[in-house]
Every structure is written in C-alpha cells, then in structure tokens.
C-alpha cells in the first residue's frame, strides 16, 4: 500500500514542461500567410501548430526560446505581438 502511494506521488510530482508560442496578427489571412511562408521552420521547432482566428499557436516540449520569437519578427513582418508561456 505504501509503495503504491509513493509511486503515485512520484508520477504526480513530474511536471511536463511545454512552451506555447502565440503569434498575433491583425487578421486570419495574415496568420495563415505566415504559417504557409514559414512552415518548414515551424514544423522543425514545434510539436504542433495551428491558426486560431488571427493567432498562430505553436507548442513544443522545450522551454521558450527567444530565437524562435526573433525568427517570426524576421519572416512575418505583419505580426502584431508575440509571446511564449
């Protein structure tokens, strides 16, 4: 009994760290254009990506990287704001 409680505690203590990048645009068209233009890079640095309204969202299993955000500044000048959580 105590062993199973210890094992359960260990699993609940493990936290999965994921970075969520949100790149905001004025329109859905701008978000889709950026995703299309930079799709090779996006698939290289993210585990998943999707456009939701005027926002391009990328998720990866690593910590936030300023270099990834800088890439969007360079490639997608139509972006309004960008964040990583």
WOLINSUL-V200544 format. One record per backbone hydrogen bond with DSSP energy under -1.0 kcal/mol. NH is the residue of the N-H (numbers start at 0). CO is the residue of the C=O. E is the energy in kcal/mol with one decimal. If there is no record, write none. Layout:
BEGIN
nh = <NH;NH>
co = <CO;CO>
e = <E;E>
END
This chain:
BEGIN
nh = <4;5;6;7;8;9;10;11;12;18;20;21;22;23;24;30;31;32;33;34;35;36;37;41;42;43;44;45;46;47;49;51;54;55;56;57;58;59;68;69;70;71;72;73;74;75;78;79;82;84>
co = <0;1;2;3;4;5;6;7;8;59;57;82;55;80;53;26;27;28;29;30;31;32;33;37;38;39;40;41;58;58;56;54;51;22;49;20;47;18;64;65;66;67;68;69;70;71;75;23;21;19>
e = <-1.7;-2.2;-2.5;-2.3;-2.1;-2.2;-2.2;-2.1;-1.5;-2.5;-2.9;-2.5;-2.8;-3.0;-2.6;-1.7;-2.6;-2.3;-2.1;-2.3;-2.5;-2.6;-2.3;-2.6;-2.6;-1.3;-2.1;-1.2;-3.0;-1.7;-2.1;-3.2;-1.6;-3.0;-3.1;-2.2;-2.5;-2.1;-1.4;-2.6;-1.7;-1.3;-1.5;-1.9;-2.5;-2.3;-1.9;-3.7;-2.1;-2.2>
END
